[in-house]
């Protein structure tokens, strides 16, 4: 019989809505919240850091990045530009 690994309890506080949303997400993936947290911890240890790149992008910066991904529109005259603006 193999000895089980020592286990410990972790307590965290989070917003109720965030917990409910996370539980629904993980349930759709077939795992519970505890399993998801353990996966996060194990991957963090394996990677030697967070298993994702944290970002802090403001809504304005996000809008600029989205606009930069759009295909540019080239116009040949002011009248053509006015027509495009009027139809937006």
Backbone as numpy.savetxt, mean C-alpha at the origin, in Angstrom:
# Nx Ny Nz CAx CAy CAz Cx Cy Cz
9.11 -37.23 19.67 8.27 -36.04 19.67 9.15 -34.80 19.67
8.88 -33.89 18.77 9.68 -32.68 18.63 9.20 -31.63 19.63
10.13 -30.98 20.32 9.76 -29.92 21.26 9.27 -28.71 20.49
8.17 -28.12 20.96 7.65 -26.94 20.27 8.49 -25.72 20.62
8.57 -24.80 19.68 9.33 -23.57 19.90 8.62 -22.74 20.97
9.43 -22.07 21.79 8.84 -21.19 22.81 8.05 -20.10 22.11
6.90 -19.81 22.65 6.03 -18.80 22.05 5.86 -17.65 23.02
5.57 -16.49 22.49 5.32 -15.31 23.31 4.16 -14.53 22.71
3.58 -13.68 23.49 2.42 -12.90 23.06 2.87 -11.47 22.77
2.31 -10.90 21.72 2.54 -9.49 21.36 1.20 -8.78 21.45
1.17 -7.64 22.12 -0.04 -6.84 22.18 0.22 -5.52 21.48
-0.68 -5.14 20.57 -0.56 -3.85 19.89 -1.91 -3.15 19.92
-1.87 -1.86 19.77 -3.10 -1.07 19.64 -3.17 -0.51 18.24
-4.36 -0.52 17.67 -4.57 0.04 16.35 -6.01 0.54 16.26
-6.31 1.26 15.23 -7.68 1.74 15.04 -8.59 0.56 14.72
-9.79 0.62 15.26 -10.75 -0.47 15.07 -11.04 -0.71 13.59
-11.22 0.37 12.83 -11.53 0.20 11.40 -10.37 -0.42 10.65
-9.13 -0.05 11.01 -7.96 -0.64 10.35 -7.90 -2.14 10.63
-8.14 -2.52 11.88 -8.14 -3.94 12.25 -9.21 -4.70 11.46
-10.40 -4.13 11.37 -11.49 -4.79 10.66 -11.17 -4.93 9.17
-10.60 -3.88 8.58 -10.23 -3.94 7.16 -9.14 -4.97 6.92
-8.14 -5.01 7.82 -7.05 -5.98 7.69 -7.58 -7.41 7.85
-8.46 -7.62 8.83 -9.04 -8.95 9.03 -9.81 -9.40 7.80
-10.57 -8.49 7.19 -11.33 -8.84 5.98 -10.38 -9.19 4.83
-9.32 -8.41 4.69 -8.34 -8.67 3.63 -7.69 -10.03 3.83
-7.17 -10.27 5.04 -6.47 -11.52 5.28 -7.41 -12.72 5.22
-8.66 -12.53 5.64 -9.65 -13.60 5.52 -9.84 -13.97 4.05
-9.85 -12.96 3.16 -10.00 -13.24 1.73 -8.79 -13.98 1.18
-7.65 -13.86 1.88 -6.43 -14.57 1.48 -6.30 -15.93 2.17
-7.26 -16.23 3.05 -7.27 -17.52 3.73 -6.38 -17.60 4.95
-6.03 -16.44 5.53 -5.22 -16.45 6.74 -5.85 -15.52 7.78
-5.49 -15.74 9.04 -6.01 -14.85 10.07 -4.99 -13.74 10.35
-5.40 -12.78 11.18 -4.56 -11.62 11.48 -3.25 -12.03 12.15
-3.30 -12.97 13.07 -2.09 -13.44 13.74 -1.09 -14.05 12.77
-1.58 -14.85 11.83 -0.71 -15.44 10.82 -0.08 -14.36 9.95
-0.88 -13.36 9.58 -0.37 -12.26 8.76 0.73 -11.49 9.49
0.54 -11.23 10.78 1.56 -10.53 11.56 2.83 -11.38 11.63
2.68 -12.69 11.85 3.85 -13.57 11.90 4.57 -13.62 10.55
3.82 -13.60 9.45 4.44 -13.55 8.12 5.23 -12.25 7.96
4.64 -11.14 8.40 5.32 -9.84 8.33 6.63 -9.88 9.13
6.56 -10.39 10.36 7.75 -10.44 11.21 8.83 -11.34 10.60
8.43 -12.50 10.12 9.40 -13.44 9.54 10.06 -12.84 8.29
9.27 -12.18 7.45 9.84 -11.58 6.23 10.75 -10.41 6.58
10.39 -9.64 7.60 11.24 -8.53 8.05 12.59 -9.04 8.52
12.58 -10.12 9.30 13.84 -10.71 9.79 14.66 -11.23 8.61
14.00 -11.92 7.68 14.69 -12.46 6.50 15.33 -11.35 5.68
14.59 -10.24 5.47 15.07 -9.12 4.66 16.04 -8.21 5.41
16.06 -8.33 6.72 16.89 -7.43 7.52 16.34 -6.02 7.55
15.04 -5.89 7.42 14.37 -4.58 7.42 12.92 -4.78 7.04
12.25 -3.68 6.79 10.84 -3.78 6.39 10.73 -4.48 5.04
9.71 -5.33 4.86 9.56 -6.04 3.59 8.87 -5.21 2.51
8.89 -3.93 2.67 8.34 -3.00 1.69 9.04 -1.67 1.88
8.93 -0.79 0.91 9.55 0.53 1.00 8.50 1.53 1.47
8.65 2.05 2.68 7.66 3.02 3.16 7.77 4.31 2.37
6.64 4.93 2.13 6.62 6.19 1.40 5.79 7.21 2.16
6.06 8.42 1.90 5.30 9.52 2.49 5.03 10.53 1.39
4.04 10.24 0.59 3.71 11.09 -0.55 2.42 11.83 -0.24
2.48 13.14 -0.37 1.29 13.95 -0.13 0.30 13.75 -1.29
-0.97 14.07 -1.07 -1.94 13.97 -2.16 -1.53 14.80 -3.39
-0.91 15.96 -3.15 -0.46 16.79 -4.27 0.65 16.08 -5.05
1.65 15.53 -4.31 2.74 14.81 -4.98 2.20 13.60 -5.74
1.23 12.92 -5.16 0.63 11.78 -5.83 -0.06 12.22 -7.13
-0.77 13.34 -7.09 -1.44 13.86 -8.29 -0.43 14.24 -9.36
0.69 14.83 -8.95 1.74 15.19 -9.91 2.32 13.93 -10.55
2.57 12.90 -9.74 3.11 11.65 -10.28 2.13 10.99 -11.25
0.85 11.03 -10.91 -0.17 10.47 -11.81 -0.21 11.24 -13.11
-0.15 12.57 -13.04 -0.17 13.40 -14.24 1.06 13.14 -15.10
2.20 12.90 -14.47 3.43 12.64 -15.22 3.36 11.33 -15.99
2.51 10.40 -15.53 2.37 9.11 -16.23 1.44 9.21 -17.44
0.69 10.31 -17.53 -0.22 10.47 -18.66 0.55 10.80 -19.93
0.01 10.34 -21.04 0.63 10.61 -22.34 0.48 12.10 -22.66
1.56 12.76 -23.07 1.46 14.19 -23.39 0.60 14.43 -24.63
-0.04 15.58 -24.66 -0.85 15.98 -25.80 -0.14 17.15 -26.46
0.13 17.02 -27.73 0.80 18.08 -28.48 -0.23 18.81 -29.34
-0.14 20.12 -29.35 -1.06 20.94 -30.14 -0.27 21.81 -31.10
-0.93 22.16 -32.22 -0.25 22.95 -33.24 -0.58 24.43 -33.20
-1.66 24.78 -32.44 -2.04 26.19 -32.41 -2.79 26.50 -31.11
-2.93 27.78 -30.83 -3.68 28.20 -29.65 -5.14 27.78 -29.75
-5.70 27.88 -30.94 -7.10 27.49 -31.12 -7.31 26.01 -30.81
-6.36 25.19 -31.24 -6.45 23.76 -30.95 -6.36 23.52 -29.44
-5.49 24.29 -28.75 -5.36 24.15 -27.30 -6.66 24.57 -26.61
-7.26 25.67 -27.08 -8.52 26.13 -26.49 -9.60 25.08 -26.66
-9.65 24.43 -27.82 -10.64 23.37 -28.05 -10.45 22.21 -27.08
-9.20 21.85 -26.84 -8.91 20.76 -25.90 -9.34 21.16 -24.49
-9.00 22.37 -24.07 -9.35 22.85 -22.73 -10.86 22.92 -22.56
-11.56 23.38 -23.59 -13.01 23.49 -23.51 -13.70 22.14 -23.41
-13.04 21.09 -23.87 -13.65 19.74 -23.88 -13.17 18.86 -22.73
-12.49 19.43 -21.74 -12.01 18.64 -20.61 -13.09 18.51 -19.59
